[in-house]
Amino acid sequence: MPKPLRYALRFLAIVAVVVTVSALFVPASPANSPYLSALLDLSGRSVLAANHCANKTCGSFSGPCVSAPGYLCSGGGGHTQCFTKLCQ
């Protein structure tokens, strides 16, 4: 058997062993984890925000917001960072 083929087969065997061993040590599902909050079951339903689009985007890194259809601008105001997201 040629040396490159032998090395390739060894490499594939090592990869297969690593994948198999890593699959054995997958962490338990989060539902069974001891690190979950005791208040997790008491959480309410998710709140949906109003579907309002201000049609504004950031004019620069720290604002101000400028008119742009289909975007929502938040933050800004001189010393804070401005964020823009696409309206849905």
Phi and psi in degrees as a GROMACS rama.xvg file:
@    title "Ramachandran Plot"
@    xaxis  label "Phi"
@    yaxis  label "Psi"
@TYPE xy
-64.8987  147.806  PRO-2
-58.3985  -44.5216  LYS-3
-60.5621  -38.2032  PRO-4
-67.6536  -40.2798  LEU-5
-62.6813  -44.0827  ARG-6
-65.1631  -38.361  TYR-7
-64.432  -40.8506  ALA-8
-67.3316  -38.4086  LEU-9
-64.0827  -43.6223  ARG-10
-60.8942  -45.4305  PHE-11
-63.5991  -36.3822  LEU-12
-66.6343  -40.8946  ALA-13
-64.8619  -42.6402  ILE-14
-61.3926  -42.105  VAL-15
-63.8294  -39.9407  ALA-16
-66.062  -43.5772  VAL-17
-62.9466  -42.7527  VAL-18
-64.6921  -42.1303  VAL-19
-65.2019  -44.2879  THR-20
-66.4779  -41.3725  VAL-21
-65.7308  -31.277  SER-22
-68.5846  -27.7489  ALA-23
-73.3523  -25.3082  LEU-24
-107.375  27.3545  PHE-25
-67.9871  134.178  VAL-26
-62.939  154.8  PRO-27
-62.8299  159.26  ALA-28
-62.098  149.234  SER-29
-58.4708  -25.5972  PRO-30
-66.326  -24.4252  ALA-31
-104.216  8.36556  ASN-32
-78.6948  139.704  SER-33
-76.5708  -5.33125  PRO-34
-96.6512  9.59447  TYR-35
-80.2047  156.702  LEU-36
-72.4642  144.279  SER-37
-70.3438  -18.9781  ALA-38
-92.8726  4.51636  LEU-39
-59.4693  -39.5511  LEU-40
-71.8961  -16.289  ASP-41
-91.138  -1.81591  LEU-42
-67.8783  143.241  SER-43
-84.0286  -174.692  GLY-44
-70.6639  157.245  ARG-45
-70.3115  144.868  SER-46
-93.8683  130.924  VAL-47
-97.3208  129.376  LEU-48
-78.5995  159.314  ALA-49
-63.8014  144.189  ALA-50
-88.4355  71.9211  ASN-51
-116.979  128.542  HIS-52
-111.416  122.333  CYS-53
-79.3919  -10.6854  ALA-54
55.023  48.7724  ASN-55
-138.006  151.685  LYS-56
-134.772  167.397  THR-57
-72.459  132.031  CYS-58
-79.4439  -27.313  GLY-59
-155.897  -174.52  SER-60
-59.6534  -37.4004  PHE-61
-110.413  22.4866  SER-62
92.7099  -172.252  GLY-63
-79.7367  171.348  PRO-64
-76.9716  139.1  CYS-65
-124.921  160.535  VAL-66
-67.4846  130.827  SER-67
-161.265  116.989  ALA-68
-64.3321  134.077  PRO-69
91.0699  6.8322  GLY-70
-125.344  156.232  TYR-71
-124.538  125.875  LEU-72
-107.045  136.263  CYS-73
-141.358  157.327  SER-74
84.1018  -145.208  GLY-75
76.5492  -154.661  GLY-76
85.7804  37.428  GLY-77
94.8847  -76.3291  GLY-78
-100.302  -9.03993  HIS-79
-103.52  160.041  THR-80
-76.3734  142.359  GLN-81
-96.9834  138.755  CYS-82
-123.077  140.165  PHE-83
-123.76  135.74  THR-84
-134.312  157.027  LYS-85
-77.4397  131.602  LEU-86
-72.7351  147.992  CYS-87
